[in-house]
Amino acid sequence: MSEADDETRDGSDAGAASGLPRLLVIEDGTEYEEFARLFLGERFEIVPAHDAEEALAAARAASFAAMLVDLRFERAESEVLLGDV
């Protein structure tokens, strides 16, 4: 069975260490990641991405229940990044 077959609709998969749904945090700083860990860390596996390459690689490697995106993300245009993800 492939990794894609293990994925569930909520963004978690059988291979996830935490068993929690994943939240992709895309920003060029750390404030959103800190916020997510503080307020959502018990309910989501927080996966940070600090540039467009990291975000796209993460999105290709796993499914996510949600994304938290810094709309002032300066390393790629938000519209382009979201379209690619």
C-alpha positions as CSV (number, residue, x, y, z in Angstrom):
1,M,0.0,0.0,0.0
2,S,1.4,3.4,-0.9
3,E,1.7,6.4,1.4
4,A,-1.1,8.1,-0.6
5,D,-3.4,5.2,0.2
6,D,-2.8,5.7,3.9
7,E,-3.8,9.3,3.8
8,T,-7.2,10.3,5.3
9,R,-9.4,13.2,4.4
10,D,-8.5,15.2,7.5
11,G,-4.9,15.7,6.5
12,S,-3.4,13.0,8.8
13,D,-2.0,9.7,7.7
14,A,-1.1,6.4,9.2
15,G,2.6,7.2,8.8
16,A,2.5,10.4,10.8
17,A,4.5,10.2,14.0
18,S,1.9,12.2,16.0
19,G,-1.3,10.7,14.4
20,L,-2.6,14.3,14.3
21,P,-3.8,16.2,11.3
22,R,-1.1,18.4,9.8
23,L,-1.1,22.2,9.6
24,L,1.3,23.7,7.1
25,V,2.5,27.1,8.3
26,I,4.0,29.2,5.5
27,E,5.9,32.4,6.6
28,D,9.3,34.0,6.4
29,G,9.4,34.7,10.1
30,T,8.5,32.6,13.2
31,E,5.5,34.4,14.6
32,Y,2.8,32.3,13.0
33,E,4.6,29.1,13.8
34,E,4.9,30.1,17.4
35,F,1.2,31.1,17.5
36,A,0.2,27.7,15.9
37,R,2.3,25.7,18.3
38,L,0.9,27.6,21.3
39,F,-2.7,27.5,20.4
40,L,-3.1,24.6,18.0
41,G,-0.1,22.3,18.9
42,E,-2.2,19.8,20.8
43,R,-4.6,19.3,17.9
44,F,-2.3,19.6,14.9
45,E,1.2,18.5,13.8
46,I,2.7,21.9,13.0
47,V,4.9,21.8,9.8
48,P,6.7,25.1,9.2
49,A,7.9,26.3,5.8
50,H,10.0,29.4,5.6
51,D,10.4,29.7,1.8
52,A,8.4,28.7,-1.3
53,E,10.6,25.7,-1.9
54,E,10.0,24.3,1.6
55,A,6.3,24.9,1.2
56,L,6.0,23.2,-2.1
57,A,8.2,20.2,-0.9
58,A,6.0,19.8,2.2
59,A,2.8,19.9,0.1
60,R,4.2,17.3,-2.2
61,A,5.3,15.0,0.6
62,A,2.2,14.9,2.7
63,S,-1.4,16.0,2.9
64,F,-2.5,18.9,5.1
65,A,-5.8,19.5,6.9
66,A,-5.1,23.3,6.7
67,M,-2.6,25.9,5.8
68,L,-1.7,29.1,7.7
69,V,-0.1,31.5,5.2
70,D,1.5,34.9,5.9
71,L,-0.1,37.0,3.2
72,R,2.9,39.3,3.4
73,F,5.2,36.4,2.5
74,E,8.0,38.1,0.6
75,R,9.8,35.0,-0.8
76,A,7.0,34.3,-3.3
77,E,3.8,36.0,-4.4
78,S,1.0,34.6,-2.2
79,E,-1.3,34.0,-5.1
80,V,1.3,32.1,-7.1
81,L,2.4,30.1,-4.0
82,L,-1.2,29.1,-3.1
83,G,-1.9,28.2,-6.7
84,D,1.2,25.9,-6.7
85,V,0.4,24.3,-3.3
